[in-house]
Amino acid sequence: MSTESVDLGRDDPYLPTAWRERRTRISSVADVVELSSAFRASKTMLSAVELGVFTELANGPLDGEQLRTRLGLHERSAADFLDALVSLGLLDRDDEGRYANGAVADQVLDRAKPGYLGGVMEMRSTRLYQFWGNLTEALRTGQPQNEARTGGDPFSAIYADPVRLRAFQRAMSALSLEAVRELARKFPWERYRTVADLGCSEGALLGQVALRHPHLRGTGHDLPAVRAGFEEYVAGLGLSDRLTFGPMDFFIDAFPTADVLVFAHILHDWDAETKLTLLREAHDALPKGGAVVVLEALIDDERRVNTFGLLQSLNMLIETPGGFDFTAADGRTWLAEAGFRDIRAEHLAGPEGMLVAFK
Ligand SMILES: C[S@@+](CC[C@H](N)C(=O)[O-])C[C@H]1O[C@@H](n2cnc3c(N)ncnc32)[C@H](O)[C@@H]1O
């Protein structure tokens, strides 16, 4: 396991092309102009996912009128919308005017396929897109711009509706899947018998770890509303005998006992003091020799390369009162302050990395 700062693998297929090639996205005036309207391309794809374009076409090509009718599109919008998707490389159109999914879109944007990433995109389309419209205000005020703007709490707002809650949980799994597969591969799980995932959502992390390491038993801990989705997901993987759910509010309830405690996309929700408090609690709860794993879109230490992590941190500005993403160096500092030793950072997949530390 590397002890250097996180090195992003050059060959990682989950990294965006510009990043893999170690270049910024802007090197010409045309690039500036393109980025200024990138929100249009982004929303066109997000609406296509929301409308189920790729799911409709997964069953075979359709002509423009068939597709328009099935999707319930207005006559005025359909051709431009579908052809814009062709120009983006998300759809193909043959000489007879029939539309089909592009290869990558078919793999990750068809709801019926196991590789579906659209759960995240549905959430981006129906929630985050409008909230990001208030980014300038967030930058000026430091205040969240989601449901909290009108006095609500985003988790309560999402969790009050079981359909939104399941969609949120699926989105979390889709975002994490490649990184947690790498976590299952790269962490020395053979040294441990039990793992507890704090803020587990659907259980994708525990699922991948348990599938790869049959000797492990795990508990997922999260707010009580999350239980049904967790249990359904874990049963679907055939792991209900080894993975169980424990309702927990980590600001009120005692931390669970396990050899390894995991925080995946948890610390970035909270301000620095709360991050430290959670790590201290984890340190207290672990046995001697136990490990903590922090999984996040770790920003590179020089804060120059990981655009995803930096924009994810702005997303925390939009979504939370005090949350922010951080570098491996920041994480090391907090882990050391909380009492951990042998702190290591390692790249997982795409923009995601992990910090591992021991008691
Ligand atoms: C950003 S999601 C991360 C989910 C998952 N770990 C992953 O990486 O996909 C944050 C999770 O923290 C949970 N959470 C928020 N506040 C919590 C609290 N006070 N106690 C326990 N869990 C909480 C949420 O329910 C949600 O599942």
The ligand as a MOL file (V3000), in Angstrom:
LIG
                    3D

  0  0  0     0  0            999 V3000
M  V30 BEGIN CTAB
M  V30 COUNTS 27 29 0 0 0
M  V30 BEGIN ATOM
M  V30 1 C -23.3180 10.9780 1.2110 0
M  V30 2 S -24.1590 9.5970 1.9070 0 CHG=1
M  V30 3 C -22.8900 8.3590 1.7970 0
M  V30 4 C -23.4400 6.9630 1.7110 0
M  V30 5 C -22.4260 5.8370 1.5520 0
M  V30 6 N -21.5050 5.7530 2.6720 0
M  V30 7 C -21.6840 5.9380 0.2500 0
M  V30 8 O -20.4680 6.1610 0.2480 0
M  V30 9 O -22.3010 5.7790 -0.8220 0 CHG=-1
M  V30 10 C -24.2010 10.0490 3.6180 0
M  V30 11 C -24.8910 9.0280 4.4990 0
M  V30 12 O -24.7990 9.4820 5.8510 0
M  V30 13 C -26.0130 9.1680 6.5030 0
M  V30 14 N -26.1780 10.0430 7.6600 0
M  V30 15 C -26.4080 11.3780 7.6720 0
M  V30 16 N -26.4860 11.8300 8.9370 0
M  V30 17 C -26.3060 10.7510 9.7430 0
M  V30 18 C -26.2750 10.5840 11.1630 0
M  V30 19 N -26.4410 11.6160 11.9810 0
M  V30 20 N -26.0630 9.3450 11.6540 0
M  V30 21 C -25.8960 8.2900 10.8100 0
M  V30 22 N -25.9000 8.3940 9.4640 0
M  V30 23 C -26.1100 9.6130 8.9360 0
M  V30 24 C -27.0540 9.4000 5.4510 0
M  V30 25 O -28.2550 8.7500 5.7540 0
M  V30 26 C -26.3550 8.8410 4.1970 0
M  V30 27 O -26.6270 7.4770 4.0180 0
M  V30 END ATOM
M  V30 BEGIN BOND
M  V30 1 1 1 2
M  V30 2 1 2 3
M  V30 3 1 2 10
M  V30 4 1 3 4
M  V30 5 1 4 5
M  V30 6 1 5 6
M  V30 7 1 5 7
M  V30 8 2 7 8
M  V30 9 1 7 9
M  V30 10 1 10 11
M  V30 11 1 11 12
M  V30 12 1 11 26
M  V30 13 1 12 13
M  V30 14 1 13 14
M  V30 15 1 13 24
M  V30 16 1 14 15
M  V30 17 1 14 23
M  V30 18 2 15 16
M  V30 19 1 16 17
M  V30 20 1 17 18
M  V30 21 2 17 23
M  V30 22 1 18 19
M  V30 23 2 18 20
M  V30 24 1 20 21
M  V30 25 2 21 22
M  V30 26 1 22 23
M  V30 27 1 24 25
M  V30 28 1 24 26
M  V30 29 1 26 27
M  V30 END BOND
M  V30 END CTAB
M  END
